[in-house]
Amino acid sequence: MSQSEDKSSTSMNLFTAPAARQHGHTFWSASDLSGADKSEVEILVPTASATSNKSANWVPSQSKVLSPSSTMDKQPLPYSTLFGHQAVLAPSAATLASNAVSASVNSGAKSENQRRELQDNLSISTPISTSAMKLLSPVTSFVKQHTPLMGAQESKLGMPLGGRRASFLDAPPVRLDRKATKEIKEKNRELQKAVESTKMVVARASQQLKETKQLDELKKELAMTEHMMTVDELCAMMEVDPEMGLSEKTVALRLVRDGPNALPPKKETPGWVLWAKQMTEGFSLLLWVGGLLAIIAYFIQNADQPHTPMDNLYLGIVLICVVFITATFSYAQEAKSSSIMNSFLKMAPQFASAVRNGEKKGVISSDLVVGDIVEIKAGDKIPADIRIVENRGLKVDNASLTGESEPLSRSVDGTDENPLETRNLAFFSTYAVEGSAIGIVVRTGERTIMGRIAKLAAAVETDLTPLAIEMHRFVKIMTCLAAFMGLLFFVIALAQGQNILPAFVFLIGVIVANVPEGILPATTVALALTAKRMARMNCLVKNLAAVETLGSTSVICSDKTGTLTQNRMTVAHLWVNNTIIECDTTEDQSKNIKVKIDSPTMKAVLRCLTLCNRAIFKPDQNSVHIMKRETIGDASESAMLKYTQIHVGDVLGYREKNRKVCEIPFNSTNKYQISIHESADYDGEYLLVMKGAPERIIERCDFVEFNGEAEPMSSEWMRYYDDTYDTIGGMGERIIGLAELRLLPKKFPRGFQFDSDKPNFPLRGLHFLGLVCLIDPPRAAVPNAVATCREAGIRVIMVTGDHPTTAKAIARTVGIISPESETVDDIAKRLNVSKQSVDPKLAEAVVVTGAELKDMPSEKLDSIFRTHSEIVFARTSPQQKLIIVEGVQRMGCIVAVTGDGVNDSPALRKADIGIAMGITGSDVSKDAAKMILLDDNFASVVIGIEEGRLIFDNLRKTIAYMLTSNIPEIIPFLIADICGIPQAIGTAGILYIDLATCYSNGL
């Protein structure tokens, strides 16, 4: 063959894939073009009729000629990839014809029949030569390589039949008879079931893994960087102009991207499902089995012997009625609590003030998006997580988030890497109580701090109660015992020659007789009556099983504020004339501690506390004790107001006599508050009074008031001050400094215009008066309650968001940390060594902060629980409270958790029994808990534990009575059937005795 002939033999066309499939052409890989001349590779496309007509003509396209290059893959293309290409290669009909003509003279290597067969398969009219068949060999090998599962039947030429890819249709038909068809269908169905079952298992496992990962992610501390950026950096990242705000188009796009600024409602379980669950769980299921078996036994007997006594029918109906009644009663008790997510939804504000397109407008809170510029003022509920960019004395109440009710001042600059501790963030659903500010929305919806807590609380699964675990175990034992005895006497009856039908009825009778049908109503009645009795003791039980769980409690994780303490700031100590004065912190002033106010310095202190104070009493409370009156204002100022009302008298009248003419409110930058008054004590003079952070006050004072005399602020006085500060600070009290200055008439005559924005009066050279120390005092009954818990073998652990020093001081006061116990810090201070050099195992008590807990592995936390008997956790986040509860449960303890804030809800839900506060508790915490303290008193928890342990003893005695009473009931029944003697009492009589005694035991 000539060179030109060889050259022309490699000529080929490129067909588009869809049309090539219709024509049955074989697909070629790019490597098969390696020997082709580029000029003889054509791209063909079908004519208009090509898609419907198999014999349609093909015409060259105007596309660029394709050829192999260095960028093309020289390996055969994968099957799936090859069939996805836009064009396929096939031998050119013209080339094949040319090859056939040129080789027709010396052909003979292959028979004419073979050539004709291949010609027919390729749908061409020109005979195929030997060289053409050699050209097709790569196609054959390629198809064989990429269709190994098709079972192709090849022709003698080595080419797939029809010139197409191999198919199982090429195999000879298999004849199947009816039996083989049935077997194939059965195997098919089994295979389908196996596949579906595997899919369900895989889907369930994937869902569980997803939920576990989501829960682990929610337990981690929120990572935020927005509060550490400058305002310009934040605006650039949010792509927002602080003056113009976002455009409506941008808002719409971000709403689509992030979703609405709202917490998604959790899908609630229908009431009928909860009712059905009560009907079929635990002991109810055993009664269902017993009742149905009794009914079946009656119908079997009645079919065999008409006019059979209806005892078994009555027994079955009564057992089923018992299940209905007790299940309905239990469902009614538990259905009172609504979904926890609904309570979170109630916390969302309805409207917000935002800047859009340069205009301030009111918008629905759910329409806020990340980057929105919003304005906040006193009385508003924060509509999202907001970074403060402009502050005008804003104070927020984070009680719903942290549980601590003290208003916190906000600022523009970040003060802490922890988002919960920094002062330039305001959080969703908290309140602005004072001032105003402008901020940028940085988190919305479920991505807010509150949203994460809501998701965490909803995702936490509660464990089975101890009572439920014991009931499940008891049901298994009774089921096995009843089945064993039934089968045993069934075999005995058959051995005595009885027919199988009476023997089977006898089997059912023995099984039903072993069912202690009275336990369920007795248990339900006992729990309900105990819950009613506990409600009279200020313990409202939402879940009946929680009554017994409370009695099984071995560890109590208690919040501090409002539970161990009174949730009200009170003046605890004064430092006046270099003397620490103790004050009465009881609600009713029962200690009768009287403060002598004959000293001029003491009078000055009371005057400062009265005048430099914005708090007032709410009206119409004259009949209420002063310490229990409601106030309007800051918690610290309210405490000072009540203290001065007791010792000065008519505070409002005193303020009217000393009219206020100028004021500088407290702010986080200055950390002091100033007010100037027309003095009633100094005729014709103005009096400047100041209070604030002690270090800021004392640095502005040049003199100290001591017994009415002004002494220079010497180094000796500074040493007195430092010693007192350390002493009182160790008590966990909040310390406020006091100072005053008389403004002489020569420089400040009556009518002088004081300027608070640019002070035109002295801010230094003041007279230091002393210190006032505030604390949220412990409840009077708490120390005795903690001591009772110790005697009962119950550990009490404090978990609070307050400062470690304050938490430790309160823990010592109430007895959570014993007076003789030492922490690592105490040991280091006593030995005068560093904290790191002290072995932690030497300390019985420990105070763990949230910062330490943040990166603490679970093994170290478990070691703390095992090593230390007295534990206090301070500055904890909601996620950390949950981790603490899980750690205690890993120790095998039954945990009770008390809390009142939204931050406590995940821990309340996870605990074996969550206890919320009825007065100060949020709706979220009440929904998450299983019990509510109506008086917010920790001592009520101890009363509940006593009742819970009493019900445990009663239930144990009741069950023991039930089981022992079954023996004298079963033995006569067995003797009567085996020996053939008449029964002493019928089934209905025994049932009446059982139910009557069980209800009486429950009562």
C-alpha positions, 0 to 999 in steps of 0.5 A: 500500500502506498504512503498516500493510501496509508495516510488516507486510511487514517482519515476520520470524521468528528460527529456530534454526540447525540446524532452519533448515538442515533447512528450507532457509531462507536466512540473514540478516545483522543489517543486514537487520533495520534496517527491521523493527519490533521488535515483529514480530520473533519467535524461533521454535523447532521442536517436538519433531519438527522435527529429523526432520520437514521440515514440522514446526510452529514455535512462538514461544520465550520468549527475548528478542526480538532486534533491531538495536542500536548494538552489532550489526555493521551489515555482512554477517556472514562466511560462516563466522561466519554459519553458526556463529551460534545463530539465523538469520533467515527471512521469517515465513510469516504475514507473507508470507501477509498480504502476498500477500493484500493485494497480490493485487488489484493484482499483475501485475508477475510471472507466476503461474508465477514466484509459484508457483515461489517459493511451492513453494521456500519451502514455504508455502501462501499466494501471494507478493505483489510486496511480498513478493518485494521483501522477499526481495531482500536475501536474494538479494543476501546469498546471492550475496555470500557464496556466490561459489564455489557456482555458484548457478543463480538463478530468474527472480525472482533467488532461489536455487533452493529458497529455500536458499543456492546449491550446485554441485548446482544446476548442470546435470550434466556428462557425462564419458567414460572418458578425461576421467575418467582425466585428472581422476584423474591430475591429482588424484593429481599434485595430491595428491603435490604437496600431500604433498610441500609438506607434508613440505618445510614440516614439515621446514623448520619442524622445522629452524627450531624446533631452531635456535631451541631451540639458540640459546636454549640457548646463551644464559646462563641468566637467573635472579632467584631468587638475588637475592630475599630469602627472604620474596620467594622464598617468596611467589613460590613460594607456600610456607611455609618451616616447613610446606612444600608440601601433597601436593595442591600437589605433585601439581598442580605435578608435572602442570604441570612434569613429573618432576624428571628428565632426559628420555632421548634416543631412541637410534638402533637398532644395526641402523640404525648398522650399515646406515649404515656399510654404505652411506656413503662408499666402501662405496656405490661398492663396492656398485654395483661388486659388483652390476654385476659380478653383473648382468654375470655373469647377462647373460653366462650367459643369452646363453652358458651355462657362462660363467666365473664370474669376474664372479660371484666379483668381485661376491661378494668386493666385497660381502663386503669391504663387510660385513667393513669395515662390521661392524668399524667399527660394532664400534669405534664401538658401544662408546660409549653414549648421552651422555644415559644418562651424565647420567641416572646423575648424578641422585640417587635420594632427597632429604629434603623437608618436606611438610605440616610433616613431614620425609620422604624422597621420590624425587628425581624427585618434587620440585617447584618450591617444595619445602623440602629439607634437604642435608647433607655427602655428599648429591648435590644433587637439584635447583637449590636456593636456600639459605635457611638455611646451616650451613657448607655447602660444595659440590663443583661439579667435575661442573659447572665442572671446578674441584674446589675446594669452595665455601662457600655462604651465604644472601645473593646475591653475584653476578648470575651464577647460576654465581658466586653463593654462595646456589645449589646445583646439581643433581648436584653434591655437598655435601662439608661442613656442611648447609643448607636450601633451596627448589627453584627449578629441576627436571628439564631446566630446571636448569643441568645439564639445560640442559647436557644438552639443549645437548650432545644438540642439538649436531650434529657435522660431518663429519671431514676424512677423510669429506669427502675420501672423499666427494669421492674417491668422486664423482671415481671414479664420474664417471671410471668412468662416463665410461670405461665409456660411452666404451668402450661406444661404441667397442665398438658402433662396431666392430660388436659386439652391444649385449649384449656391449657392455653387459657390456663397459661393466659390466666397465670400470666395475667395473675402475675401482673401487679395491676395496682402498682401503676395507679398506686405510684401515680396517686402517691406522686400526685399527692406528694406534688400537691403537698410540695406545692404548699411548701413553695415547690411546684412540680411540673413533672410527677417523676421529678418528685422521686428524682429530687429525693434521689439527688446527690449533687446540687449545682446552685446559682448565686444571685436570687437563689442563695442571695436575696437578689437585692443590693444592700449596704453591708459596711461603711468605712468612716473615720478609719473605722469599718461599720457593720450594717444590717443586711436582713430584709426586715432589719431584724439585727437591729444594728443602729448606726450613730450619726452624731459624728459630722463625718457620718452626717456628711456620708449620709448626705452624700448618699442621699443627694448624689443619688437618682433612685426614687421609690415607686408611689403608694408603698407607705405600708410596705417595709422600707427594705421591701419597697420597689424602686426606680433606678440603679440597684446600687443607688436603690440600696443607698436610697433604702439605707438613707431612708432608714437613717435619715428619714424623708429622703425626698423632702431632704432632696427638696431642701437641697435643690439640684442645680447641676449633674454629671451622670456616671459613665464608664470613662470617668467612673464617677457621678457628680451633683451640685446642690443649693446647700441647706446646711451651709447658708448661701453656698453650693455643695458638690458631692461625688461618688464612684470607683474608689481609685478615681475618687481618692485621686481627686481628693487632697483632704480626708474628713476625720471626726469633722476635721479635714486632714491632708491626704498623707501616705499614712491615710493611703495605707489605711485606705489600702488595708481597708480596701483589701479587707472589704474586697476580700468579703466580695463586696462592691466598694464605692468612694464618697467625697464632697466640696463646699463651693464658696459664695465668693467664686460661686454665688447663688445663681451661678450657671454651672456647665456640666458639658465643659465643667466650670467648677473644681473636680480636684482638691475634694474632701474624702468622706469614706467608703460604702460597701454593697453586697447582695446578701445571703438569704437567712435560711440558706446556711442552715439548708446547706448544712442540712444538705451536708448531713444528708450526703448532698454536695452543693456546688455554686455556679455563678456568672459573678466575680470570683472574689464575690462568689468565694465570699458568699460561698463561705458565708452560706457554708458551701466553703467551710470556714476551715477549708482553704483554696490554693490561693489561701494556702499560697498566701499563708505559706507566702509562696506562689500559687503555682508551687502549691499542690492542688490536692492539698486544697479541699476547696477550689474556685474555678473561673470561666477563663480556666474552664474554657480550654479545660479538658474533660479529664481535668474537670473530672479530676476537680470533681474527684479531688475537691469536695467544695467547689465554686465556679465563677464567671461562667458562660451558658455553655460552661454551665452545661459542661459542668452539669455533664461533668457531674453526671459523668461521676454517676451523680443525680444532679439538681440545677437551680437557675433563673436566667435564660443563660441557665436554660441549657443546664436546667434542661440537661440536669436530672431535675432543673429547678427554676425561680418563680419570682425572678425566673425568666419564662425560658428558665421556667419552661426548661425546668421540671420544678419551680421554687415559688419563693426563690429560696434555696431552703425550699429545695431541701424541703423538696428533697426531704419529701422526695426521699419520703415518697421513695420509701413509700413507693418501695414499701408499696411495691413490696406489698404488691408483690407479696400479695400476689403470692396468696392470690396465685396459689389458690388459683393454681391449686384450684385448676391443678387439683380440680377443686372450686375456687375460693374467690373469683377473678373479679373479687381478686381484682377488686381487692387489688385495686382497692388496696393499691389506691389506699396505699397510694393515698 
